[in-house]
Amino acid sequence: MKLYLGVDIGSSITKAVALRGDTIAGFTSTATMDPIAAASGAIGKLLAEHGYRLEDVLRIAVTGGGARFLKVNELFGIPLTMVDEVEAIGLGGIALTGKDKALVVSMGTGTAMVIVEDHGRSIKHIGGTGVGGGTLLGL
């Protein structure tokens, strides 16, 4: 059972997902502190909560505002792939909807709006704001 992990290091929450093939095999989140600690903690929590082992992981993809602070190219000896956040938002949005074009709105600590066209071949950030769900929860 080989897994691919995706980690989104956000401003306030770090999310991690495990994929086995095209199937989501687990998901977790944890508070963001230091980017490496947050990514490592989310990965450890994900594996523990879902009964996986580190040896099951082939690759880790990371994105989000905190990902730019990672100055390493592997975690736990597993290669990291950096993914542009706007691309991740756009491709994730059309994957979840099954559409070939969409306006995808990502609402985390901030809000980003991304236009996706031509089955993800064209992805453009068209705007956003620093105010989002995380900000509103904080208030």
N, C-alpha and C positions, 0 to 999 in steps of 0.2 A: 504494500500500500504506500505509494509515493505521493508526496504532497508538495504543492506550491503554496507559499505564504505570501499574503499581501499585507503591508503595514502602512497605515495612514497616520503620520505623526502630525497631529493638529496642534493648534495653539493651546487648547485646554484638555482635549481628549485624544488618546492614541487608540486607534482601532486596528484589529488584526483579524484576518480571515484565512481559513485553510481551504484550498481547492484540491479535490481529487478528480482529475479529468475536468469535466465541465460542471461538476457538482460541488456546491458549498458544503464542506465537511465540518465546519465549525466557525464560530465567530466569538470575539470577546472585545472588551474595551477596558482601558485603564486611564487614570489621570496622567497628563503629560508633565514631566518634570524636566530632566535633562534628556535630550533626544536619544542618546544611546541607551540610557537607563529605561526610558519609556518604551523604545522598540524592543529591547531585551526583555523587559517585564511583560509586555503584551504577548510576545512570542512564548515565553515560559508559561504564562497564564493560559493561553490558548491550548498549548500542548497538554498541560496538566488537566484542564477542564474536560478535554475531549479524549483523553487516554492515548495520545500520540507520543511518539518518541522523537528526539532530535534526529535520529538516523533516518526517519521517514521523510525528512524535508530535503528536496532537491535544490530549491532556489527560493530566495526571498526578494520580493519586489517592494520598494518603499517609495512613498510619495508624501505630499503634504508640506506645509510651511516649515515644519521642523526637520524634514529630510535634508534640507540644504546644509544643516549643521553637522550632519554625519560626515566625519572625515575618515571613514573606514570603507573598505570595499567588500567586507565580509563580517558576519556576526556568527559566533559559535562555529567558525570554520566553514560556514555556508555562504556562497557568493551572493552579493547584493546587486540588484538591478535598480537603478534610479529611474523613476517614471515621472514625467512632467505632470504636475497637478491638473492643469487644464485638460490635458489629454486623458488623464485618468477619469476626470469628471465626465467628459464627453463620451468616452467609450463605455464607461460604466452605465451611464444613463440610457444609451441605446441598447446595451446588452440587456438591461432590466426590462425595457419596454418592448423590445423586439422591433422597434421602428428603424427606418433607414435615415430619418432626419428628425431632429427635435430641438427644442429649446430646453436645456437642462439647467435646473437651478439647484445649486448645492448650498445648503443652509447649515453651517457649523457655527463657529464663533463669529465668522463673517459670512457674507452671502456672495456667491459668484454665479454669473449667468453665462452660459456657454452655448453657442449655436453649433450643432452637429449636422452635417449634410453628407450625402453620397456614402452612406454606410460607414461613416467614421473616417473617410478619407480627407474630409475638411472639418477642422475643429477650430473655432475662434472664440476667444474670450471677449464678450461684448460689454461687460460692465459688472458692477457689484458694489458692495458697501462693507465697511468694517463691522456693521451691525448685523447680527444674526441671532440664531437660537441660543448660542452660548452666552452672548451678551445679554439677551433678555432674561435668561435664567439667572445670570449674575446680579441683575438689577432686582 
